[in-house]
Amino acid sequence: RKGLPRPLALGPDAHYATDTEHDLEKLWGLFAQPLLFGVIGTAVEFRTMEASVVPKALLVLAVGVGVRLLMAYLAVLGGKLGMKERLFIALSWIPKATVQAALASVPADLIAEFKAGDKEYKAWGQAIITIAVFSIILTAPIGLIIINTLGPRWLSHDEVYAVQNPEPYANAPQAGAAADVPEKPEKEDPQVV
């Protein structure tokens, strides 16, 4: 079976997946991502923000980045990577802005819905949004500079891997070619678990 209804289905085609991925990438880059960061940026009101929130936000950000650096470095210790490669992987994990932008307003929205009259909760919600905005503003450019500067210096093309694996994606379906998808059996064997 290639799809329902059978006479109308063309079957699996890697070309459609590639086209869809390309279209979604354009939509994300040109519309959705700028909108996401614009909306989160408008949620911070610097005029009403307490001065004590800024140092706390920077402290939380520094601790979070420090823990992320350490964990990313430890995560790649078991591989065959060199010291500079492991350090580059850890440093390249600094910029994490999309998740912060997407989730930063969730606590403030929940507070507005369930604790609308409580000023203390509202201040905490604003503090969370402020930390997220500082995270975006500070880590994204730092990460970009680190990746663009250290990447070409610390990473090199591994000729041994290229010779041993001349075509690592030789079995992957090419754009425009139908993918080989095994058909699902009509009836399952009751003895097979």
C-alpha positions as a Markdown table, in Angstrom:
| # | Residue | x | y | z |
|---|---|---|---|---|
| 1 | Arg | 0.0 | 0.0 | 0.0 |
| 2 | Lys | 1.3 | 3.4 | -0.9 |
| 3 | Gly | -1.5 | 5.5 | 0.6 |
| 4 | Leu | -5.2 | 6.1 | 0.7 |
| 5 | Pro | -7.1 | 6.3 | -1.5 |
| 6 | Arg | -4.8 | 4.1 | -3.5 |
| 7 | Pro | -5.6 | 5.4 | -7.0 |
| 8 | Leu | -4.8 | 9.0 | -5.9 |
| 9 | Ala | -1.7 | 8.4 | -3.8 |
| 10 | Leu | 1.7 | 8.9 | -5.4 |
| 11 | Gly | 3.5 | 7.1 | -2.7 |
| 12 | Pro | 6.5 | 8.2 | -0.6 |
| 13 | Asp | 8.7 | 10.7 | -2.4 |
| 14 | Ala | 11.8 | 12.3 | -0.8 |
| 15 | His | 11.5 | 15.2 | -3.2 |
| 16 | Tyr | 8.3 | 16.4 | -1.5 |
| 17 | Ala | 9.9 | 16.2 | 1.9 |
| 18 | Thr | 12.8 | 18.3 | 0.7 |
| 19 | Asp | 10.6 | 20.9 | -0.9 |
| 20 | Thr | 8.4 | 21.1 | 2.3 |
| 21 | Glu | 11.5 | 21.4 | 4.5 |
| 22 | His | 12.8 | 24.2 | 2.3 |
| 23 | Asp | 9.5 | 26.0 | 2.4 |
| 24 | Leu | 9.2 | 25.7 | 6.2 |
| 25 | Glu | 12.8 | 27.0 | 6.5 |
| 26 | Lys | 11.9 | 30.1 | 4.5 |
| 27 | Leu | 8.7 | 30.6 | 6.5 |
| 28 | Trp | 10.6 | 30.3 | 9.8 |
| 29 | Gly | 13.5 | 32.5 | 8.8 |
| 30 | Leu | 11.5 | 35.3 | 7.1 |
| 31 | Phe | 8.3 | 35.4 | 9.2 |
| 32 | Ala | 8.0 | 33.2 | 12.3 |
| 33 | Gln | 11.4 | 33.7 | 14.0 |
| 34 | Pro | 11.5 | 37.5 | 13.7 |
| 35 | Leu | 7.9 | 37.5 | 15.0 |
| 36 | Leu | 8.8 | 35.3 | 18.0 |
| 37 | Phe | 11.7 | 37.4 | 19.0 |
| 38 | Gly | 9.8 | 40.7 | 18.4 |
| 39 | Val | 6.9 | 39.6 | 20.6 |
| 40 | Ile | 9.2 | 38.5 | 23.5 |
| 41 | Gly | 11.1 | 41.8 | 23.1 |
| 42 | Thr | 8.0 | 43.8 | 23.6 |
| 43 | Ala | 7.0 | 41.9 | 26.7 |
| 44 | Val | 9.9 | 43.5 | 28.7 |
| 45 | Glu | 9.1 | 46.9 | 30.1 |
| 46 | Phe | 12.4 | 48.4 | 31.1 |
| 47 | Arg | 10.7 | 51.5 | 32.6 |
| 48 | Thr | 8.8 | 49.5 | 35.2 |
| 49 | Met | 11.5 | 46.9 | 35.9 |
| 50 | Glu | 13.1 | 47.0 | 39.3 |
| 51 | Ala | 16.8 | 47.6 | 39.3 |
| 52 | Ser | 17.4 | 44.5 | 41.5 |
| 53 | Val | 16.1 | 42.2 | 38.8 |
| 54 | Val | 19.1 | 42.9 | 36.4 |
| 55 | Pro | 21.9 | 41.6 | 38.6 |
| 56 | Lys | 19.8 | 38.5 | 39.5 |
| 57 | Ala | 19.0 | 37.9 | 35.8 |
| 58 | Leu | 22.7 | 38.1 | 35.0 |
| 59 | Leu | 23.6 | 35.8 | 37.8 |
| 60 | Val | 21.0 | 33.2 | 36.7 |
| 61 | Leu | 22.3 | 33.5 | 33.2 |
| 62 | Ala | 25.9 | 33.1 | 34.2 |
| 63 | Val | 25.2 | 30.0 | 36.3 |
| 64 | Gly | 23.1 | 28.5 | 33.5 |
| 65 | Val | 25.7 | 29.1 | 30.9 |
| 66 | Gly | 28.4 | 27.7 | 33.1 |
| 67 | Val | 26.5 | 24.5 | 33.9 |
| 68 | Arg | 25.6 | 24.2 | 30.2 |
| 69 | Leu | 29.3 | 24.5 | 29.2 |
| 70 | Leu | 30.4 | 21.9 | 31.7 |
| 71 | Met | 27.7 | 19.4 | 30.8 |
| 72 | Ala | 28.3 | 19.8 | 27.0 |
| 73 | Tyr | 32.0 | 19.3 | 27.6 |
| 74 | Leu | 31.4 | 16.2 | 29.7 |
| 75 | Ala | 28.9 | 14.8 | 27.2 |
| 76 | Val | 31.5 | 14.5 | 24.5 |
| 77 | Leu | 34.4 | 13.1 | 26.7 |
| 78 | Gly | 33.9 | 9.5 | 25.6 |
| 79 | Gly | 34.4 | 10.1 | 21.9 |
| 80 | Lys | 37.5 | 10.4 | 19.7 |
| 81 | Leu | 37.5 | 14.2 | 19.7 |
| 82 | Gly | 40.5 | 16.3 | 20.6 |
| 83 | Met | 40.6 | 18.9 | 23.4 |
| 84 | Lys | 39.9 | 21.8 | 21.0 |
| 85 | Glu | 36.9 | 20.0 | 19.4 |
| 86 | Arg | 35.4 | 19.2 | 22.8 |
| 87 | Leu | 35.8 | 22.7 | 24.0 |
| 88 | Phe | 34.4 | 24.1 | 20.7 |
| 89 | Ile | 31.3 | 21.9 | 21.1 |
| 90 | Ala | 30.8 | 23.1 | 24.7 |
| 91 | Leu | 31.2 | 26.8 | 23.6 |
| 92 | Ser | 28.9 | 26.4 | 20.6 |
| 93 | Trp | 26.1 | 25.5 | 23.1 |
| 94 | Ile | 26.2 | 29.0 | 24.6 |
| 95 | Pro | 23.6 | 30.5 | 22.2 |
| 96 | Lys | 20.2 | 29.0 | 23.1 |
| 97 | Ala | 17.7 | 31.8 | 22.3 |
| 98 | Thr | 14.8 | 30.2 | 20.5 |
| 99 | Val | 13.6 | 28.1 | 23.4 |
| 100 | Gln | 13.9 | 31.0 | 25.8 |
| 101 | Ala | 11.9 | 33.2 | 23.4 |
| 102 | Ala | 9.2 | 30.6 | 22.9 |
| 103 | Leu | 8.8 | 29.7 | 26.6 |
| 104 | Ala | 9.6 | 32.9 | 28.4 |
| 105 | Ser | 6.0 | 34.3 | 28.4 |
| 106 | Val | 4.4 | 31.1 | 29.6 |
| 107 | Pro | 4.8 | 31.8 | 33.3 |
| 108 | Ala | 3.6 | 35.4 | 32.9 |
| 109 | Asp | 0.6 | 34.1 | 30.9 |
| 110 | Leu | -0.3 | 31.6 | 33.6 |
| 111 | Ile | 0.1 | 34.3 | 36.3 |
| 112 | Ala | -2.2 | 36.6 | 34.4 |
| 113 | Glu | -4.7 | 33.9 | 34.1 |
| 114 | Phe | -4.7 | 32.4 | 37.6 |
| 115 | Lys | -3.1 | 35.1 | 39.9 |
| 116 | Ala | -4.0 | 38.3 | 38.1 |
| 117 | Gly | -4.4 | 40.4 | 41.3 |
| 118 | Asp | -1.2 | 39.2 | 43.0 |
| 119 | Lys | 1.6 | 41.8 | 42.4 |
| 120 | Glu | 4.3 | 39.5 | 43.7 |
| 121 | Tyr | 3.5 | 36.8 | 41.2 |
| 122 | Lys | 3.3 | 39.4 | 38.4 |
| 123 | Ala | 6.8 | 40.7 | 39.4 |
| 124 | Trp | 8.2 | 37.1 | 39.3 |
| 125 | Gly | 6.7 | 36.6 | 35.8 |
| 126 | Gln | 8.3 | 39.8 | 34.6 |
| 127 | Ala | 11.6 | 38.7 | 36.1 |
| 128 | Ile | 11.4 | 35.4 | 34.2 |
| 129 | Ile | 10.8 | 37.3 | 30.9 |
| 130 | Thr | 13.7 | 39.7 | 31.7 |
| 131 | Ile | 16.1 | 36.7 | 32.3 |
| 132 | Ala | 15.0 | 35.2 | 29.0 |
| 133 | Val | 15.5 | 38.5 | 27.1 |
| 134 | Phe | 18.9 | 39.0 | 28.7 |
| 135 | Ser | 19.7 | 35.4 | 27.7 |
| 136 | Ile | 18.8 | 36.1 | 24.1 |
| 137 | Ile | 20.6 | 39.5 | 23.9 |
| 138 | Leu | 23.8 | 38.3 | 25.5 |
| 139 | Thr | 24.3 | 34.6 | 24.4 |
| 140 | Ala | 23.3 | 34.8 | 20.8 |
| 141 | Pro | 26.0 | 37.3 | 19.7 |
| 142 | Ile | 28.6 | 35.8 | 21.9 |
| 143 | Gly | 27.9 | 32.3 | 20.5 |
| 144 | Leu | 27.9 | 33.6 | 17.0 |
| 145 | Ile | 31.3 | 35.3 | 17.5 |
| 146 | Ile | 32.7 | 32.1 | 19.1 |
| 147 | Ile | 31.5 | 29.8 | 16.4 |
| 148 | Asn | 32.6 | 32.0 | 13.5 |
| 149 | Thr | 36.0 | 32.8 | 15.1 |
| 150 | Leu | 37.0 | 29.5 | 16.7 |
| 151 | Gly | 35.3 | 27.1 | 14.3 |
| 152 | Pro | 37.7 | 27.6 | 11.4 |
| 153 | Arg | 40.7 | 27.7 | 13.7 |
| 154 | Trp | 39.9 | 24.7 | 16.0 |
| 155 | Leu | 38.1 | 22.4 | 13.6 |
| 156 | Ser | 39.6 | 20.7 | 10.6 |
| 157 | His | 38.4 | 18.4 | 7.8 |
| 158 | Asp | 39.2 | 14.8 | 8.7 |
| 159 | Glu | 40.7 | 13.3 | 5.6 |
| 160 | Val | 40.9 | 9.8 | 7.1 |
| 161 | Tyr | 37.1 | 9.8 | 7.7 |
| 162 | Ala | 36.5 | 11.1 | 4.1 |
| 163 | Val | 38.7 | 8.3 | 2.6 |
| 164 | Gln | 37.1 | 5.5 | 4.8 |
| 165 | Asn | 33.5 | 6.8 | 4.1 |
| 166 | Pro | 33.6 | 8.4 | 0.7 |
| 167 | Glu | 29.8 | 8.6 | 0.5 |
| 168 | Pro | 28.3 | 8.5 | 4.0 |
| 169 | Tyr | 24.8 | 9.1 | 2.5 |
| 170 | Ala | 25.1 | 6.8 | -0.4 |
| 171 | Asn | 22.0 | 4.8 | 0.7 |
| 172 | Ala | 19.9 | 7.9 | 1.5 |
| 173 | Pro | 17.1 | 8.7 | -1.0 |
| 174 | Gln | 18.0 | 11.5 | -3.5 |
| 175 | Ala | 15.8 | 14.4 | -4.1 |
| 176 | Gly | 13.1 | 13.4 | -6.7 |
| 177 | Ala | 13.7 | 9.7 | -6.2 |
| 178 | Ala | 11.0 | 7.6 | -4.5 |
| 179 | Ala | 12.1 | 6.2 | -1.1 |
| 180 | Asp | 12.0 | 2.5 | -0.5 |
| 181 | Val | 9.5 | 2.1 | 2.2 |
| 182 | Pro | 8.7 | -1.4 | 3.2 |
| 183 | Glu | 5.0 | -2.3 | 3.0 |
| 184 | Lys | 3.2 | -3.0 | 6.2 |
| 185 | Pro | 2.0 | -6.7 | 6.4 |
| 186 | Glu | -1.8 | -7.1 | 6.0 |
| 187 | Lys | -2.1 | -9.4 | 9.0 |
| 188 | Glu | 0.3 | -9.6 | 11.9 |
| 189 | Asp | 1.4 | -13.0 | 13.1 |
| 190 | Pro | -0.2 | -13.5 | 16.5 |
| 191 | Gln | 2.9 | -15.4 | 17.8 |
| 192 | Val | 5.3 | -12.5 | 17.1 |
| 193 | Val | 5.5 | -10.2 | 20.0 |
